[in-house]
Amino acid sequence: MGAAARVTASLRSSKPTMSTTRPFRTVRTRRQWLLRQRVLLSQQLLETSDVSVDVIATRRDLGSAANLVLQFQRHVRISPSAYRRPFRQAAVT
C-alpha cells in the first residue's frame, strides 16, 4: 500500500476536525478536508502542466474526469478547462 493510499485510508473517518487551512475556524470532516486538498493539488497541475483532466483526476485520486469537474466546480466555482486557460495564454505570450 502506497503512502497516498495509507493517508486516504486513515482519513476516511467522518469525524469532524478543525480546518487549519483558513484563518477562521470551520468544522469539516476529514473527508471534506481531503477532497479540498485534492482539488488544490489539481489546481497546481492545471496551472503548471498540459496533462489531461483524466490524468489529473487519476493522479489526485479523484477517480474520473467527471468527478474532478464536479468537485472543481463545487470548490473553485469554475471548470478545470476555464481555470487552466489563463495559464496557457500566459505561457504563449
C-alpha positions in Angstrom: 0.0 0.0 0.0 1.5 3.4 -1.0 1.8 6.4 1.2 -1.1 8.2 -0.5 -3.4 5.1 -0.1 -2.5 4.9 3.6 -3.3 8.6 4.1 -6.5 8.2 2.2 -7.5 5.2 4.3 -6.7 6.9 7.6 -8.7 10.0 6.7 -11.8 8.2 5.6 -13.3 8.7 9.0 -16.3 11.1 9.0 -15.4 12.6 12.4 -15.3 16.4 12.3 -12.0 18.1 12.5 -10.9 21.7 12.7 -9.5 23.1 9.5 -6.1 24.7 9.7 -6.2 25.9 6.1 -8.2 29.0 6.8 -7.7 32.0 9.2 -11.0 31.3 10.8 -12.2 28.1 12.4 -14.5 25.9 10.4 -15.7 22.4 11.3 -15.1 20.0 8.4 -15.0 16.3 8.2 -11.7 14.7 7.3 -13.1 13.6 4.0 -14.1 17.1 3.1 -10.6 18.3 4.0 -9.0 15.6 1.9 -11.2 16.4 -1.0 -10.3 20.1 -0.8 -6.6 19.2 -0.7 -7.1 17.1 -3.8 -8.7 19.9 -5.6 -5.9 22.3 -4.6 -3.3 19.9 -5.9 -5.3 19.6 -9.1 -5.2 23.3 -9.5 -1.4 23.2 -9.3 -1.3 20.6 -12.1 -3.7 22.7 -14.2 -1.5 25.7 -13.8 1.8 24.1 -14.5 1.2 21.3 -16.9 -0.6 20.2 -20.1 -1.7 16.9 -18.6 -5.3 16.0 -19.4 -8.1 16.3 -16.9 -8.4 12.5 -17.0 -4.8 12.1 -15.9 -5.1 14.8 -13.3 -8.2 13.1 -11.8 -6.3 9.8 -11.6 -3.1 11.3 -10.1 -5.1 13.1 -7.5 -7.3 10.1 -6.6 -10.5 11.7 -7.8 -11.5 8.7 -9.8 -12.7 10.2 -13.1 -12.6 13.4 -15.1 -16.3 13.8 -14.4 -15.7 13.7 -10.7 -12.8 16.1 -11.0 -15.0 18.6 -12.9 -17.8 18.2 -10.4 -15.6 18.7 -7.3 -13.6 21.5 -9.0 -16.7 23.4 -9.9 -18.0 22.9 -6.4 -14.9 24.2 -4.7 -13.4 26.7 -7.2 -16.7 27.7 -9.0 -15.2 27.3 -12.4 -14.5 24.3 -14.7 -11.0 22.9 -14.8 -10.6 23.9 -18.5 -11.7 27.5 -17.8 -9.3 27.6 -14.9 -6.4 26.4 -17.0 -7.0 28.8 -19.9 -5.3 31.9 -18.5 -2.2 29.9 -17.5 -1.8 28.6 -21.1 -2.3 32.0 -22.6 0.4 33.4 -20.3 2.8 30.7 -21.4 2.2 31.6 -25.1 2.8 35.3 -24.7 
